[in-house]
Amino acid sequence: MKVLFATMLLLTLVLTSSLIHSTMAHSPVLGEGYCGKKCAVRCSKAGVKDRCLKYCEICCNECKCVPSGTYGNKHECPCYRDKKISKGHPKCP
């Protein structure tokens, strides 16, 4: 009886840990859709939305934040503000 209980307990622990590991491996750090939602707001008034969304999501994934509003407010996210392209222009919209 004790052997059966120990075997079942061990099996349960192994299955639970593998399930948790596989679930966490596919979850983004910031939560499902965080960057997409924030960047959709940020780029809602952009002239070239696809380009704005592309660079906003790159910056969001690297910086873990997006400034509020559609323009400015970059003081809220220094990493986002300080990212530059090779020519010295801001990378993040």
PDB file of N, CA, C and O in Angstrom:
ATOM      1  N   MET A   1       0.819  -1.194   0.000  1.00  0.00           N
ATOM      2  CA  MET A   1       0.000   0.000   0.000  1.00  0.00           C
ATOM      3  C   MET A   1       0.867   1.263   0.000  1.00  0.00           C
ATOM      4  O   MET A   1       0.583   2.222  -0.719  1.00  0.00           O
ATOM      5  N   LYS A   2       1.920   1.251   0.811  1.00  0.00           N
ATOM      6  CA  LYS A   2       2.802   2.412   0.868  1.00  0.00           C
ATOM      7  C   LYS A   2       3.551   2.601  -0.448  1.00  0.00           C
ATOM      8  O   LYS A   2       3.790   3.732  -0.872  1.00  0.00           O
ATOM      9  N   VAL A   3       3.921   1.498  -1.091  1.00  0.00           N
ATOM     10  CA  VAL A   3       4.642   1.581  -2.356  1.00  0.00           C
ATOM     11  C   VAL A   3       3.733   2.159  -3.438  1.00  0.00           C
ATOM     12  O   VAL A   3       4.167   2.981  -4.244  1.00  0.00           O
ATOM     13  N   LEU A   4       2.482   1.732  -3.455  1.00  0.00           N
ATOM     14  CA  LEU A   4       1.524   2.251  -4.423  1.00  0.00           C
ATOM     15  C   LEU A   4       1.304   3.748  -4.218  1.00  0.00           C
ATOM     16  O   LEU A   4       1.272   4.509  -5.186  1.00  0.00           O
ATOM     17  N   PHE A   5       1.153   4.169  -2.974  1.00  0.00           N
ATOM     18  CA  PHE A   5       0.966   5.588  -2.660  1.00  0.00           C
ATOM     19  C   PHE A   5       2.184   6.406  -3.082  1.00  0.00           C
ATOM     20  O   PHE A   5       2.035   7.477  -3.672  1.00  0.00           O
ATOM     21  N   ALA A   6       3.378   5.916  -2.788  1.00  0.00           N
ATOM     22  CA  ALA A   6       4.613   6.622  -3.140  1.00  0.00           C
ATOM     23  C   ALA A   6       4.755   6.721  -4.657  1.00  0.00           C
ATOM     24  O   ALA A   6       5.173   7.758  -5.172  1.00  0.00           O
ATOM     25  N   THR A   7       4.411   5.658  -5.372  1.00  0.00           N
ATOM     26  CA  THR A   7       4.496   5.660  -6.827  1.00  0.00           C
ATOM     27  C   THR A   7       3.521   6.665  -7.426  1.00  0.00           C
ATOM     28  O   THR A   7       3.882   7.418  -8.330  1.00  0.00           O
ATOM     29  N   MET A   8       2.306   6.681  -6.935  1.00  0.00           N
ATOM     30  CA  MET A   8       1.302   7.621  -7.427  1.00  0.00           C
ATOM     31  C   MET A   8       1.699   9.070  -7.134  1.00  0.00           C
ATOM     32  O   MET A   8       1.521   9.949  -7.977  1.00  0.00           O
ATOM     33  N   LEU A   9       2.229   9.308  -5.955  1.00  0.00           N
ATOM     34  CA  LEU A   9       2.679  10.646  -5.585  1.00  0.00           C
ATOM     35  C   LEU A   9       3.807  11.109  -6.497  1.00  0.00           C
ATOM     36  O   LEU A   9       3.798  12.245  -6.970  1.00  0.00           O
ATOM     37  N   LEU A  10       4.768  10.243  -6.743  1.00  0.00           N
ATOM     38  CA  LEU A  10       5.894  10.582  -7.610  1.00  0.00           C
ATOM     39  C   LEU A  10       5.424  10.836  -9.043  1.00  0.00           C
ATOM     40  O   LEU A  10       5.881  11.783  -9.683  1.00  0.00           O
ATOM     41  N   LEU A  11       4.532  10.016  -9.541  1.00  0.00           N
ATOM     42  CA  LEU A  11       3.988  10.189 -10.884  1.00  0.00           C
ATOM     43  C   LEU A  11       3.238  11.516 -11.007  1.00  0.00           C
ATOM     44  O   LEU A  11       3.374  12.222 -12.007  1.00  0.00           O
ATOM     45  N   THR A  12       2.456  11.847  -9.996  1.00  0.00           N
ATOM     46  CA  THR A  12       1.718  13.107  -9.991  1.00  0.00           C
ATOM     47  C   THR A  12       2.663  14.305 -10.005  1.00  0.00           C
ATOM     48  O   THR A  12       2.434  15.273 -10.729  1.00  0.00           O
ATOM     49  N   LEU A  13       3.713  14.238  -9.213  1.00  0.00           N
ATOM     50  CA  LEU A  13       4.679  15.343  -9.173  1.00  0.00           C
ATOM     51  C   LEU A  13       5.386  15.524 -10.514  1.00  0.00           C
ATOM     52  O   LEU A  13       5.580  16.651 -10.968  1.00  0.00           O
ATOM     53  N   VAL A  14       5.766  14.431 -11.139  1.00  0.00           N
ATOM     54  CA  VAL A  14       6.463  14.506 -12.430  1.00  0.00           C
ATOM     55  C   VAL A  14       5.544  15.088 -13.497  1.00  0.00           C
ATOM     56  O   VAL A  14       5.962  15.964 -14.254  1.00  0.00           O
ATOM     57  N   LEU A  15       4.311  14.622 -13.570  1.00  0.00           N
ATOM     58  CA  LEU A  15       3.377  15.129 -14.561  1.00  0.00           C
ATOM     59  C   LEU A  15       3.032  16.596 -14.328  1.00  0.00           C
ATOM     60  O   LEU A  15       2.930  17.369 -15.281  1.00  0.00           O
ATOM     61  N   THR A  16       2.854  16.975 -13.082  1.00  0.00           N
ATOM     62  CA  THR A  16       2.530  18.359 -12.757  1.00  0.00           C
ATOM     63  C   THR A  16       3.681  19.289 -13.121  1.00  0.00           C
ATOM     64  O   THR A  16       3.461  20.353 -13.699  1.00  0.00           O
ATOM     65  N   SER A  17       4.899  18.895 -12.789  1.00  0.00           N
ATOM     66  CA  SER A  17       6.038  19.764 -13.088  1.00  0.00           C
ATOM     67  C   SER A  17       6.250  19.895 -14.591  1.00  0.00           C
ATOM     68  O   SER A  17       6.593  20.980 -15.061  1.00  0.00           O
ATOM     69  N   SER A  18       6.061  18.837 -15.354  1.00  0.00           N
ATOM     70  CA  SER A  18       6.229  18.940 -16.806  1.00  0.00           C
ATOM     71  C   SER A  18       5.117  19.788 -17.428  1.00  0.00           C
ATOM     72  O   SER A  18       5.356  20.507 -18.398  1.00  0.00           O
ATOM     73  N   LEU A  19       3.922  19.709 -16.882  1.00  0.00           N
ATOM     74  CA  LEU A  19       2.809  20.521 -17.373  1.00  0.00           C
ATOM     75  C   LEU A  19       3.066  21.997 -17.090  1.00  0.00           C
ATOM     76  O   LEU A  19       2.850  22.841 -17.961  1.00  0.00           O
ATOM     77  N   ILE A  20       3.517  22.312 -15.902  1.00  0.00           N
ATOM     78  CA  ILE A  20       3.817  23.702 -15.539  1.00  0.00           C
ATOM     79  C   ILE A  20       4.945  24.242 -16.403  1.00  0.00           C
ATOM     80  O   ILE A  20       4.886  25.379 -16.873  1.00  0.00           O
ATOM     81  N   HIS A  21       5.971  23.427 -16.612  1.00  0.00           N
ATOM     82  CA  HIS A  21       7.116  23.868 -17.414  1.00  0.00           C
ATOM     83  C   HIS A  21       6.688  24.149 -18.853  1.00  0.00           C
ATOM     84  O   HIS A  21       7.077  25.173 -19.414  1.00  0.00           O
ATOM     85  N   SER A  22       5.910  23.276 -19.455  1.00  0.00           N
ATOM     86  CA  SER A  22       5.490  23.488 -20.843  1.00  0.00           C
ATOM     87  C   SER A  22       4.540  24.664 -20.967  1.00  0.00           C
ATOM     88  O   SER A  22       4.553  25.358 -21.984  1.00  0.00           O
ATOM     89  N   THR A  23       3.718  24.905 -19.958  1.00  0.00           N
ATOM     90  CA  THR A  23       2.805  26.044 -19.978  1.00  0.00           C
ATOM     91  C   THR A  23       3.572  27.351 -19.871  1.00  0.00           C
ATOM     92  O   THR A  23       3.269  28.302 -20.591  1.00  0.00           O
ATOM     93  N   MET A  24       4.550  27.415 -18.996  1.00  0.00           N
ATOM     94  CA  MET A  24       5.314  28.643 -18.795  1.00  0.00           C
ATOM     95  C   MET A  24       6.246  28.929 -19.965  1.00  0.00           C
ATOM     96  O   MET A  24       6.580  30.087 -20.214  1.00  0.00           O
ATOM     97  N   ALA A  25       6.667  27.908 -20.677  1.00  0.00           N
ATOM     98  CA  ALA A  25       7.584  28.116 -21.798  1.00  0.00           C
ATOM     99  C   ALA A  25       6.928  28.908 -22.924  1.00  0.00           C
ATOM    100  O   ALA A  25       7.625  29.580 -23.684  1.00  0.00           O
ATOM    101  N   HIS A  26       5.598  28.843 -23.048  1.00  0.00           N
ATOM    102  CA  HIS A  26       4.907  29.539 -24.117  1.00  0.00           C
ATOM    103  C   HIS A  26       4.295  30.858 -23.671  1.00  0.00           C
ATOM    104  O   HIS A  26       3.685  31.544 -24.492  1.00  0.00           O
ATOM    105  N   SER A  27       4.428  31.237 -22.423  1.00  0.00           N
ATOM    106  CA  SER A  27       3.831  32.474 -21.926  1.00  0.00           C
ATOM    107  C   SER A  27       4.837  33.612 -22.010  1.00  0.00           C
ATOM    108  O   SER A  27       5.968  33.453 -21.552  1.00  0.00           O
ATOM    109  N   PRO A  28       4.469  34.739 -22.572  1.00  0.00           N
ATOM    110  CA  PRO A  28       5.362  35.881 -22.578  1.00  0.00           C
ATOM    111  C   PRO A  28       5.517  36.458 -21.173  1.00  0.00           C
ATOM    112  O   PRO A  28       4.649  36.295 -20.316  1.00  0.00           O
ATOM    113  N   VAL A  29       6.620  37.120 -20.965  1.00  0.00           N
ATOM    114  CA  VAL A  29       6.922  37.662 -19.645  1.00  0.00           C
ATOM    115  C   VAL A  29       5.876  38.678 -19.194  1.00  0.00           C
ATOM    116  O   VAL A  29       5.504  38.703 -18.021  1.00  0.00           O
ATOM    117  N   LEU A  30       5.413  39.494 -20.094  1.00  0.00           N
ATOM    118  CA  LEU A  30       4.508  40.572 -19.730  1.00  0.00           C
ATOM    119  C   LEU A  30       3.041  40.176 -19.733  1.00  0.00           C
ATOM    120  O   LEU A  30       2.188  40.995 -19.391  1.00  0.00           O
ATOM    121  N   GLY A  31       2.735  38.978 -20.099  1.00  0.00           N
ATOM    122  CA  GLY A  31       1.343  38.569 -20.175  1.00  0.00           C
ATOM    123  C   GLY A  31       0.855  38.577 -21.612  1.00  0.00           C
ATOM    124  O   GLY A  31       1.416  39.260 -22.468  1.00  0.00           O
ATOM    125  N   GLU A  32      -0.164  37.833 -21.858  1.00  0.00           N
ATOM    126  CA  GLU A  32      -0.694  37.657 -23.212  1.00  0.00           C
ATOM    127  C   GLU A  32      -1.156  38.984 -23.809  1.00  0.00           C
ATOM    128  O   GLU A  32      -2.065  39.627 -23.282  1.00  0.00           O
ATOM    129  N   GLY A  33      -0.531  39.385 -24.900  1.00  0.00           N
ATOM    130  CA  GLY A  33      -0.969  40.547 -25.638  1.00  0.00           C
ATOM    131  C   GLY A  33      -0.612  41.902 -25.050  1.00  0.00           C
ATOM    132  O   GLY A  33      -1.123  42.915 -25.527  1.00  0.00           O
ATOM    133  N   TYR A  34       0.230  41.966 -24.050  1.00  0.00           N
ATOM    134  CA  TYR A  34       0.559  43.247 -23.410  1.00  0.00           C
ATOM    135  C   TYR A  34       1.101  44.246 -24.431  1.00  0.00           C
ATOM    136  O   TYR A  34       0.579  45.353 -24.559  1.00  0.00           O
ATOM    137  N   CYS A  35       2.140  43.855 -25.151  1.00  0.00           N
ATOM    138  CA  CYS A  35       2.757  44.781 -26.107  1.00  0.00           C
ATOM    139  C   CYS A  35       1.807  45.106 -27.251  1.00  0.00           C
ATOM    140  O   CYS A  35       1.749  46.250 -27.702  1.00  0.00           O
ATOM    141  N   GLY A  36       1.075  44.126 -27.716  1.00  0.00           N
ATOM    142  CA  GLY A  36       0.136  44.367 -28.811  1.00  0.00           C
ATOM    143  C   GLY A  36      -0.916  45.392 -28.448  1.00  0.00           C
ATOM    144  O   GLY A  36      -1.230  46.277 -29.243  1.00  0.00           O
ATOM    145  N   LYS A  37      -1.466  45.275 -27.240  1.00  0.00           N
ATOM    146  CA  LYS A  37      -2.511  46.209 -26.797  1.00  0.00           C
ATOM    147  C   LYS A  37      -1.948  47.608 -26.594  1.00  0.00           C
ATOM    148  O   LYS A  37      -2.533  48.594 -27.040  1.00  0.00           O
ATOM    149  N   LYS A  38      -0.809  47.684 -25.917  1.00  0.00           N
ATOM    150  CA  LYS A  38      -0.201  48.997 -25.658  1.00  0.00           C
ATOM    151  C   LYS A  38       0.225  49.678 -26.955  1.00  0.00           C
ATOM    152  O   LYS A  38       0.050  50.886 -27.116  1.00  0.00           O
ATOM    153  N   CYS A  39       0.785  48.899 -27.879  1.00  0.00           N
ATOM    154  CA  CYS A  39       1.242  49.476 -29.144  1.00  0.00           C
ATOM    155  C   CYS A  39       0.072  49.854 -30.047  1.00  0.00           C
ATOM    156  O   CYS A  39       0.180  50.800 -30.828  1.00  0.00           O
ATOM    157  N   ALA A  40      -1.025  49.142 -29.954  1.00  0.00           N
ATOM    158  CA  ALA A  40      -2.206  49.505 -30.737  1.00  0.00           C
ATOM    159  C   ALA A  40      -2.689  50.896 -30.340  1.00  0.00           C
ATOM    160  O   ALA A  40      -3.085  51.691 -31.192  1.00  0.00           O
ATOM    161  N   VAL A  41      -2.654  51.181 -29.048  1.00  0.00           N
ATOM    162  CA  VAL A  41      -3.033  52.510 -28.567  1.00  0.00           C
ATOM    163  C   VAL A  41      -1.991  53.539 -29.002  1.00  0.00           C
ATOM    164  O   VAL A  41      -2.338  54.609 -29.501  1.00  0.00           O
ATOM    165  N   ARG A  42      -0.724  53.212 -28.813  1.00  0.00           N
ATOM    166  CA  ARG A  42       0.364  54.131 -29.134  1.00  0.00           C
ATOM    167  C   ARG A  42       0.352  54.506 -30.624  1.00  0.00           C
ATOM    168  O   ARG A  42       0.624  55.654 -30.974  1.00  0.00           O
ATOM    169  N   CYS A  43       0.043  53.555 -31.486  1.00  0.00           N
ATOM    170  CA  CYS A  43       0.114  53.764 -32.933  1.00  0.00           C
ATOM    171  C   CYS A  43      -1.242  54.061 -33.578  1.00  0.00           C
ATOM    172  O   CYS A  43      -1.354  54.074 -34.804  1.00  0.00           O
ATOM    173  N   SER A  44      -2.258  54.295 -32.768  1.00  0.00           N
ATOM    174  CA  SER A  44      -3.610  54.476 -33.315  1.00  0.00           C
ATOM    175  C   SER A  44      -3.729  55.678 -34.261  1.00  0.00           C
ATOM    176  O   SER A  44      -4.591  55.673 -35.141  1.00  0.00           O
ATOM    177  N   LYS A  45      -2.895  56.693 -34.104  1.00  0.00           N
ATOM    178  CA  LYS A  45      -2.967  57.877 -34.976  1.00  0.00           C
ATOM    179  C   LYS A  45      -1.771  57.989 -35.919  1.00  0.00           C
ATOM    180  O   LYS A  45      -1.572  59.023 -36.557  1.00  0.00           O
ATOM    181  N   ALA A  46      -0.983  56.929 -36.003  1.00  0.00           N
ATOM    182  CA  ALA A  46       0.213  56.963 -36.857  1.00  0.00           C
ATOM    183  C   ALA A  46      -0.173  56.948 -38.329  1.00  0.00           C
ATOM    184  O   ALA A  46      -1.172  56.341 -38.714  1.00  0.00           O
ATOM    185  N   GLY A  47       0.627  57.622 -39.143  1.00  0.00           N
ATOM    186  CA  GLY A  47       0.381  57.635 -40.582  1.00  0.00           C
ATOM    187  C   GLY A  47       0.678  56.284 -41.225  1.00  0.00           C
ATOM    188  O   GLY A  47      -0.042  55.845 -42.122  1.00  0.00           O
ATOM    189  N   VAL A  48       1.738  55.629 -40.763  1.00  0.00           N
ATOM    190  CA  VAL A  48       2.134  54.316 -41.280  1.00  0.00           C
ATOM    191  C   VAL A  48       2.037  53.332 -40.112  1.00  0.00           C
ATOM    192  O   VAL A  48       3.022  53.070 -39.421  1.00  0.00           O
ATOM    193  N   LYS A  49       0.840  52.796 -39.906  1.00  0.00           N
ATOM    194  CA  LYS A  49       0.570  51.985 -38.714  1.00  0.00           C
ATOM    195  C   LYS A  49       1.392  50.710 -38.647  1.00  0.00           C
ATOM    196  O   LYS A  49       1.868  50.345 -37.572  1.00  0.00           O
ATOM    197  N   ASP A  50       1.572  50.019 -39.775  1.00  0.00           N
ATOM    198  CA  ASP A  50       2.302  48.755 -39.712  1.00  0.00           C
ATOM    199  C   ASP A  50       3.746  48.958 -39.268  1.00  0.00           C
ATOM    200  O   ASP A  50       4.274  48.154 -38.500  1.00  0.00           O
ATOM    201  N   ARG A  51       4.390  50.023 -39.743  1.00  0.00           N
ATOM    202  CA  ARG A  51       5.763  50.316 -39.326  1.00  0.00           C
ATOM    203  C   ARG A  51       5.800  50.727 -37.853  1.00  0.00           C
ATOM    204  O   ARG A  51       6.677  50.295 -37.105  1.00  0.00           O
ATOM    205  N   CYS A  52       4.853  51.556 -37.446  1.00  0.00           N
ATOM    206  CA  CYS A  52       4.769  51.994 -36.048  1.00  0.00           C
ATOM    207  C   CYS A  52       4.601  50.791 -35.132  1.00  0.00           C
ATOM    208  O   CYS A  52       5.295  50.674 -34.122  1.00  0.00           O
ATOM    209  N   LEU A  53       3.679  49.897 -35.482  1.00  0.00           N
ATOM    210  CA  LEU A  53       3.437  48.712 -34.655  1.00  0.00           C
ATOM    211  C   LEU A  53       4.659  47.809 -34.587  1.00  0.00           C
ATOM    212  O   LEU A  53       4.975  47.263 -33.529  1.00  0.00           O
ATOM    213  N   LYS A  54       5.347  47.650 -35.711  1.00  0.00           N
ATOM    214  CA  LYS A  54       6.543  46.798 -35.747  1.00  0.00           C
ATOM    215  C   LYS A  54       7.599  47.305 -34.763  1.00  0.00           C
ATOM    216  O   LYS A  54       8.096  46.546 -33.931  1.00  0.00           O
ATOM    217  N   TYR A  55       7.935  48.592 -34.863  1.00  0.00           N
ATOM    218  CA  TYR A  55       8.987  49.125 -34.002  1.00  0.00           C
ATOM    219  C   TYR A  55       8.526  49.294 -32.560  1.00  0.00           C
ATOM    220  O   TYR A  55       9.324  49.146 -31.635  1.00  0.00           O
ATOM    221  N   CYS A  56       7.268  49.597 -32.363  1.00  0.00           N
ATOM    222  CA  CYS A  56       6.745  49.704 -31.008  1.00  0.00           C
ATOM    223  C   CYS A  56       6.838  48.351 -30.298  1.00  0.00           C
ATOM    224  O   CYS A  56       7.239  48.283 -29.137  1.00  0.00           O
ATOM    225  N   GLU A  57       6.470  47.287 -30.993  1.00  0.00           N
ATOM    226  CA  GLU A  57       6.523  45.960 -30.368  1.00  0.00           C
ATOM    227  C   GLU A  57       7.962  45.517 -30.119  1.00  0.00           C
ATOM    228  O   GLU A  57       8.233  44.860 -29.113  1.00  0.00           O
ATOM    229  N   ILE A  58       8.883  45.860 -31.007  1.00  0.00           N
ATOM    230  CA  ILE A  58      10.300  45.549 -30.769  1.00  0.00           C
ATOM    231  C   ILE A  58      10.770  46.259 -29.505  1.00  0.00           C
ATOM    232  O   ILE A  58      11.402  45.652 -28.641  1.00  0.00           O
ATOM    233  N   CYS A  59      10.458  47.543 -29.404  1.00  0.00           N
ATOM    234  CA  CYS A  59      10.878  48.330 -28.235  1.00  0.00           C
ATOM    235  C   CYS A  59      10.193  47.835 -26.962  1.00  0.00           C
ATOM    236  O   CYS A  59      10.826  47.758 -25.909  1.00  0.00           O
ATOM    237  N   CYS A  60       8.922  47.505 -27.048  1.00  0.00           N
ATOM    238  CA  CYS A  60       8.184  47.024 -25.886  1.00  0.00           C
ATOM    239  C   CYS A  60       8.769  45.713 -25.373  1.00  0.00           C
ATOM    240  O   CYS A  60       8.923  45.531 -24.166  1.00  0.00           O
ATOM    241  N   ASN A  61       9.093  44.801 -26.284  1.00  0.00           N
ATOM    242  CA  ASN A  61       9.666  43.520 -25.864  1.00  0.00           C
ATOM    243  C   ASN A  61      11.027  43.698 -25.208  1.00  0.00           C
ATOM    244  O   ASN A  61      11.367  42.955 -24.288  1.00  0.00           O
ATOM    245  N   GLU A  62      11.807  44.664 -25.663  1.00  0.00           N
ATOM    246  CA  GLU A  62      13.119  44.915 -25.081  1.00  0.00           C
ATOM    247  C   GLU A  62      13.030  45.712 -23.784  1.00  0.00           C
ATOM    248  O   GLU A  62      13.759  45.435 -22.831  1.00  0.00           O
ATOM    249  N   CYS A  63      12.137  46.702 -23.745  1.00  0.00           N
ATOM    250  CA  CYS A  63      12.071  47.630 -22.610  1.00  0.00           C
ATOM    251  C   CYS A  63      11.028  47.249 -21.559  1.00  0.00           C
ATOM    252  O   CYS A  63      11.086  47.731 -20.428  1.00  0.00           O
ATOM    253  N   LYS A  64      10.087  46.398 -21.921  1.00  0.00           N
ATOM    254  CA  LYS A  64       9.019  45.966 -21.014  1.00  0.00           C
ATOM    255  C   LYS A  64       8.069  47.096 -20.641  1.00  0.00           C
ATOM    256  O   LYS A  64       7.425  47.041 -19.593  1.00  0.00           O
ATOM    257  N   CYS A  65       7.975  48.127 -21.490  1.00  0.00           N
ATOM    258  CA  CYS A  65       7.026  49.206 -21.250  1.00  0.00           C
ATOM    259  C   CYS A  65       6.786  49.983 -22.535  1.00  0.00           C
ATOM    260  O   CYS A  65       7.588  49.941 -23.469  1.00  0.00           O
ATOM    261  N   VAL A  66       5.662  50.695 -22.561  1.00  0.00           N
ATOM    262  CA  VAL A  66       5.308  51.586 -23.673  1.00  0.00           C
ATOM    263  C   VAL A  66       4.731  52.852 -23.048  1.00  0.00           C
ATOM    264  O   VAL A  66       3.862  52.761 -22.181  1.00  0.00           O
ATOM    265  N   PRO A  67       5.192  54.024 -23.464  1.00  0.00           N
ATOM    266  CA  PRO A  67       4.637  55.262 -22.912  1.00  0.00           C
ATOM    267  C   PRO A  67       3.146  55.394 -23.224  1.00  0.00           C
ATOM    268  O   PRO A  67       2.675  54.895 -24.246  1.00  0.00           O
ATOM    269  N   SER A  68       2.425  56.050 -22.363  1.00  0.00           N
ATOM    270  CA  SER A  68       0.985  56.224 -22.563  1.00  0.00           C
ATOM    271  C   SER A  68       0.719  57.246 -23.658  1.00  0.00           C
ATOM    272  O   SER A  68       1.579  58.067 -23.976  1.00  0.00           O
ATOM    273  N   GLY A  69      -0.466  57.191 -24.225  1.00  0.00           N
ATOM    274  CA  GLY A  69      -0.868  58.144 -25.249  1.00  0.00           C
ATOM    275  C   GLY A  69      -0.347  57.782 -26.623  1.00  0.00           C
ATOM    276  O   GLY A  69       0.288  56.745 -26.816  1.00  0.00           O
ATOM    277  N   THR A  70      -0.631  58.661 -27.577  1.00  0.00           N
ATOM    278  CA  THR A  70      -0.240  58.400 -28.955  1.00  0.00           C
ATOM    279  C   THR A  70       1.052  59.110 -29.351  1.00  0.00           C
ATOM    280  O   THR A  70       1.617  58.829 -30.408  1.00  0.00           O
ATOM    281  N   TYR A  71       1.518  60.024 -28.513  1.00  0.00           N
ATOM    282  CA  TYR A  71       2.728  60.774 -28.827  1.00  0.00           C
ATOM    283  C   TYR A  71       3.318  61.324 -27.536  1.00  0.00           C
ATOM    284  O   TYR A  71       2.588  61.656 -26.603  1.00  0.00           O
ATOM    285  N   GLY A  72       4.641  61.417 -27.489  1.00  0.00           N
ATOM    286  CA  GLY A  72       5.299  61.990 -26.318  1.00  0.00           C
ATOM    287  C   GLY A  72       5.268  61.050 -25.120  1.00  0.00           C
ATOM    288  O   GLY A  72       5.186  59.832 -25.279  1.00  0.00           O
ATOM    289  N   ASN A  73       5.333  61.616 -23.933  1.00  0.00           N
ATOM    290  CA  ASN A  73       5.322  60.889 -22.658  1.00  0.00           C
ATOM    291  C   ASN A  73       6.448  59.871 -22.537  1.00  0.00           C
ATOM    292  O   ASN A  73       6.343  58.929 -21.750  1.00  0.00           O
ATOM    293  N   LYS A  74       7.516  60.040 -23.296  1.00  0.00           N
ATOM    294  CA  LYS A  74       8.605  59.061 -23.265  1.00  0.00           C
ATOM    295  C   LYS A  74       9.372  59.080 -21.943  1.00  0.00           C
ATOM    296  O   LYS A  74      10.151  58.170 -21.662  1.00  0.00           O
ATOM    297  N   HIS A  75       9.152  60.107 -21.141  1.00  0.00           N
ATOM    298  CA  HIS A  75       9.785  60.144 -19.816  1.00  0.00           C
ATOM    299  C   HIS A  75       9.272  58.996 -18.939  1.00  0.00           C
ATOM    300  O   HIS A  75       9.928  58.632 -17.963  1.00  0.00           O
ATOM    301  N   GLU A  76       8.127  58.428 -19.266  1.00  0.00           N
ATOM    302  CA  GLU A  76       7.556  57.314 -18.494  1.00  0.00           C
ATOM    303  C   GLU A  76       8.350  56.019 -18.680  1.00  0.00           C
ATOM    304  O   GLU A  76       8.257  55.109 -17.856  1.00  0.00           O
ATOM    305  N   CYS A  77       9.118  55.940 -19.747  1.00  0.00           N
ATOM    306  CA  CYS A  77       9.857  54.721 -20.075  1.00  0.00           C
ATOM    307  C   CYS A  77      11.231  55.100 -20.646  1.00  0.00           C
ATOM    308  O   CYS A  77      11.385  55.206 -21.863  1.00  0.00           O
ATOM    309  N   PRO A  78      12.223  55.305 -19.780  1.00  0.00           N
ATOM    310  CA  PRO A  78      13.538  55.756 -20.237  1.00  0.00           C
ATOM    311  C   PRO A  78      14.197  54.832 -21.263  1.00  0.00           C
ATOM    312  O   PRO A  78      14.847  55.315 -22.190  1.00  0.00           O
ATOM    313  N   CYS A  79      14.047  53.548 -21.118  1.00  0.00           N
ATOM    314  CA  CYS A  79      14.630  52.612 -22.088  1.00  0.00           C
ATOM    315  C   CYS A  79      14.037  52.857 -23.463  1.00  0.00           C
ATOM    316  O   CYS A  79      14.764  52.902 -24.455  1.00  0.00           O
ATOM    317  N   TYR A  80      12.748  53.011 -23.528  1.00  0.00           N
ATOM    318  CA  TYR A  80      12.028  53.277 -24.776  1.00  0.00           C
ATOM    319  C   TYR A  80      12.496  54.603 -25.373  1.00  0.00           C
ATOM    320  O   TYR A  80      12.708  54.705 -26.582  1.00  0.00           O
ATOM    321  N   ARG A  81      12.653  55.602 -24.532  1.00  0.00           N
ATOM    322  CA  ARG A  81      13.090  56.941 -24.958  1.00  0.00           C
ATOM    323  C   ARG A  81      14.518  56.921 -25.499  1.00  0.00           C
ATOM    324  O   ARG A  81      14.814  57.608 -26.477  1.00  0.00           O
ATOM    325  N   ASP A  82      15.408  56.142 -24.877  1.00  0.00           N
ATOM    326  CA  ASP A  82      16.827  56.198 -25.195  1.00  0.00           C
ATOM    327  C   ASP A  82      17.256  55.296 -26.347  1.00  0.00           C
ATOM    328  O   ASP A  82      18.409  55.379 -26.771  1.00  0.00           O
ATOM    329  N   LYS A  83      16.403  54.458 -26.863  1.00  0.00           N
ATOM    330  CA  LYS A  83      16.757  53.597 -27.998  1.00  0.00           C
ATOM    331  C   LYS A  83      16.899  54.461 -29.250  1.00  0.00           C
ATOM    332  O   LYS A  83      16.005  55.242 -29.576  1.00  0.00           O
ATOM    333  N   LYS A  84      18.021  54.317 -29.948  1.00  0.00           N
ATOM    334  CA  LYS A  84      18.311  55.108 -31.148  1.00  0.00           C
ATOM    335  C   LYS A  84      18.732  54.188 -32.288  1.00  0.00           C
ATOM    336  O   LYS A  84      19.268  53.105 -32.057  1.00  0.00           O
ATOM    337  N   ILE A  85      18.483  54.632 -33.529  1.00  0.00           N
ATOM    338  CA  ILE A  85      19.012  53.919 -34.682  1.00  0.00           C
ATOM    339  C   ILE A  85      20.439  54.396 -34.914  1.00  0.00           C
ATOM    340  O   ILE A  85      20.915  55.288 -34.212  1.00  0.00           O
ATOM    341  N   SER A  86      21.111  53.823 -35.872  1.00  0.00           N
ATOM    342  CA  SER A  86      22.531  54.162 -36.099  1.00  0.00           C
ATOM    343  C   SER A  86      22.758  55.622 -36.455  1.00  0.00           C
ATOM    344  O   SER A  86      23.849  56.144 -36.227  1.00  0.00           O
ATOM    345  N   LYS A  87      21.747  56.299 -37.012  1.00  0.00           N
ATOM    346  CA  LYS A  87      21.889  57.705 -37.390  1.00  0.00           C
ATOM    347  C   LYS A  87      21.550  58.649 -36.235  1.00  0.00           C
ATOM    348  O   LYS A  87      21.573  59.868 -36.406  1.00  0.00           O
ATOM    349  N   GLY A  88      21.235  58.092 -35.058  1.00  0.00           N
ATOM    350  CA  GLY A  88      20.968  58.919 -33.896  1.00  0.00           C
ATOM    351  C   GLY A  88      19.517  59.316 -33.705  1.00  0.00           C
ATOM    352  O   GLY A  88      19.190  60.016 -32.746  1.00  0.00           O
ATOM    353  N   HIS A  89      18.641  58.883 -34.598  1.00  0.00           N
ATOM    354  CA  HIS A  89      17.217  59.198 -34.475  1.00  0.00           C
ATOM    355  C   HIS A  89      16.545  58.196 -33.541  1.00  0.00           C
ATOM    356  O   HIS A  89      17.049  57.085 -33.376  1.00  0.00           O
ATOM    357  N   PRO A  90      15.419  58.561 -32.925  1.00  0.00           N
ATOM    358  CA  PRO A  90      14.727  57.631 -32.042  1.00  0.00           C
ATOM    359  C   PRO A  90      14.256  56.385 -32.801  1.00  0.00           C
ATOM    360  O   PRO A  90      13.748  56.479 -33.918  1.00  0.00           O
ATOM    361  N   LYS A  91      14.431  55.232 -32.181  1.00  0.00           N
ATOM    362  CA  LYS A  91      13.991  53.974 -32.779  1.00  0.00           C
ATOM    363  C   LYS A  91      12.527  53.707 -32.495  1.00  0.00           C
ATOM    364  O   LYS A  91      11.802  53.170 -33.332  1.00  0.00           O
ATOM    365  N   CYS A  92      12.101  54.092 -31.292  1.00  0.00           N
ATOM    366  CA  CYS A  92      10.756  53.744 -30.822  1.00  0.00           C
ATOM    367  C   CYS A  92       9.774  54.874 -31.085  1.00  0.00           C
ATOM    368  O   CYS A  92      10.072  56.037 -30.815  1.00  0.00           O
ATOM    369  N   PRO A  93       8.594  54.530 -31.615  1.00  0.00           N
ATOM    370  CA  PRO A  93       7.597  55.567 -31.931  1.00  0.00           C
ATOM    371  C   PRO A  93       6.951  56.175 -30.691  1.00  0.00           C
ATOM    372  O   PRO A  93       6.098  57.056 -30.807  1.00  0.00           O
TER     373      PRO A  93
END
